[in-house]
Amino acid sequence: MIRDKSAKNSAKDAPKKASAKTAASAKPAEIPAAKTSAVKAPTVPAGRKGIIAIAPPSFRRERALIKRGVWPVAGCDEAGRGPLAGPVVAAAVILDPDRIPRGIDDSKRLTAEEREKLFDKICATAQVSVAVASPSRIDRDNILRASLWALKRAVVALPETPRHVFVDGRDRLDTECDCEAVIGGDGIVLSIAAASIVAKVTRDRLMCALAQDCPGYGFEQHKGYAVPEHLDALDRLGPTIHHRSFFAPVVAARAKHMPWTVEPVQDLFAVTAVEVQVDAAVEIDVSANL
């Protein structure tokens, strides 16, 4: 009788193979090096942050009013509240729904070249008006009131009277039509964004013109803002008639170069001697209060 030795050996090796499979299943699965690199999360270089997409302003609010039969709709914005010199420039724009230039955005997000190109396109296709509040008005009324005055003047100066106005900021205008204040409106409402471009380009051109009359201040570069170059020029040359008198750096420069124009401030807490004159003919009875 011939016995099958292979069958006998397979029977003996069966427990060993089973235990080997059990041990293999207990161990975590190993991933080859090539596959491991593929499943790793992408690394971000040091100093680089994720890019946040910012939606451009839209014509959605204006179009909603058009569907309700409200037209014309204007947007208005100003440029130049913060500088130490130059006027505040306000602009109002009524966009043509059928001829809206592409690329309109908040003026702060655009380059100077982009603003110049869009300025020409907006003026060629839309109704546009501009109003200017001079430094003397800013000194008289304060910067907020002067800005609101210029914004209202820009709305009134439009070729066609609007029935609704969007204004950038939190202050509504005292206009005959409905006015809606939109915080951050130059990045939300397309008409306001168009007005911000018109106001910015107009003011920049005015400051470049002032630079020719006032050399040495660098108005053509910083447009009157309180950058170190402007502060240094104020300290060396003193203020001009185009500077806003009550802004702190201008006050300091005027005190240095024109001290006779600075009125001394009375100290309300100072102690002053008061002289009291008593008529010698009046007799005082000291014992009256005893």
Salt bridges, closest charged atoms under 4 A:
GLU78 OE2 - ARG81 NE 3.29
ASP96 OD2 - ARG99 NE 3.37
ASP105 OD1 - ARG109 NH1 3.06
ASP106 OD2 - LYS108 NZ 3.21
GLU116 OE1 - ARG205 NH2 2.67
ASP141 OD2 - ARG137 NH1 3.13
ASP141 OD1 - ARG140 NE 2.89
ASP174 OD2 - LYS152 NZ 3.97
GLU180 OE2 - ARG61 NH1 3.41
GLU180 OE1 - HIS164 NE2 3.27
ASP186 OD2 - LYS108 NZ 2.81
ASP204 OD2 - ARG115 NH2 3.99
ASP204 OD1 - LYS200 NZ 3.33
ASP232 OD2 - ARG236 NE 2.93
ASP235 OD1 - LYS256 NZ 3.07
